[in-house]
Amino acid sequence: MARFPDSPNLPLDDGAAAAGDCAYPPALAEGRLLSDEELAASLARALKDWDGKCDLWLFGYGSLIWNPGMPVAESVRARVNGYHRGLYLWSRVNRGTPEQPGLVLALDRGGSCTGVAFRLTGETAMPHLQALWQREMPMGSYRPQWLPCRLVDGRCVPALAFVMRRDVPTYTGKLPDAVVKAVFGCARGRYGTTLDYVSRTVQALRESGMPDRALEALLARCRADD
């Protein structure tokens, strides 16, 4: 069986990096949670080519790796090309508040990303996808997209992934370490702290045999001293 090399975490281009040149907490415009109707419409758009019966795949690159939150028929180490993992999204609900936003991982363009692909049984998938949309899409900051996903055993499958939208005000670009350290020190949302989220993701990636050295280094640099 093939082994994936360490997952790269590539820097963004200069324009994107400039977006992250900010103090903490950031001056964000007032956000709005999507209504149930808007979430349902978003899910329907993402699944418009799915027949509701065939099995389908999800690509997890962050908390889905260690907490998929749903029964899965199969989980396999995997890679997508054209995107890389980074702390590029302010979180005002899941890992922070409007007053002290947290950070969560997103797929941004460039490079490649290792993660875990989950196969859902088609005939029982819908309620779990609806719950997933509540968890991942409360403010519509991601663009659900089907990506070619190479599994570690050589199969290539289309997998549904949550890709960063650069047109939303909660897109951070590449943040300086001082801001990330401030977030690690105080941000907490309905699912816990940003620090715990990053720590558990780093641990899960390492235990899965695909460590993200860049994310590990960021955690080591920005974690508060014991």
C-alpha positions, 0 to 999 in steps of 0.5 A, a space after each residue: 500500500 502506498 504511503 503519502 508524504 507529509 502534507 505541504 502547507 504552501 504560502 499564499 500569493 502576495 495579495 492573499 497574504 496581505 489580507 491577513 495583515 491585521 490586529 486581533 480581534 479583527 474588525 469584521 462586519 456583522 455576520 448572519 447565520 443562514 436560515 434552515 431554508 438557505 442551508 437546505 438550498 445550499 445542500 440541494 445545489 451541492 447534491 444536484 447530480 447525486 441520485 440519492 441512492 449511490 454511495 458518496 464520498 466526503 473529504 475531511 481535512 480538519 475536524 472531520 478526520 477525528 470527529 466525522 459525526 456520522 456513521 461511515 461505510 469506509 474511511 481511507 487516507 486520501 489526497 486532493 491536488 490544487 488545494 492546501 490546508 490552512 487556518 484561513 477562516 475566522 470562526 464566530 460560532 464553532 470555535 469563537 465568538 463575534 467579540 473574540 473570533 477563533 480560527 478554523 481550517 479551510 482548503 485554499 487554492 494551491 498545492 495539495 492536501 492529505 486527509 481522510 475520505 469517508 464513504 457514506 451509504 447512499 440510501 441513509 446519507 441524507 440526514 447525516 449530510 443535513 447535520 453536516 451542513 448545520 455544522 460546517 455551513 452555518 454562515 456559508 463561508 465555504 464553497 461545497 465542491 466535488 474534488 478528484 480525490 486519490 485514495 491511498 490504495 490507488 482509487 480515484 473518487 469524486 469527494 465532496 469537500 468544503 473549500 474556502 470562499 475568498 469573497 467572504 469577510 471572514 477569509 483571513 489570508 495568511 495571518 502573522 504568528 502574533 495573531 494566531 497566538 492571541 487566538 490560541 490564548 482566548 478564542 472559544 466557541 460552541 464546539 470548544 477552543 481553537 487551540 484544542 481544534 488545531 491540537 486534535 487535528 495535528 494529532 489525528 494527522 500524525 496518528 493517521 501516518 500523514 503529519 502536516 509539518 507546517 501545521 505542527 510547526 505553527 502550533 509549536 510556535 504559537 501555543 502559549 508557554 506552559 
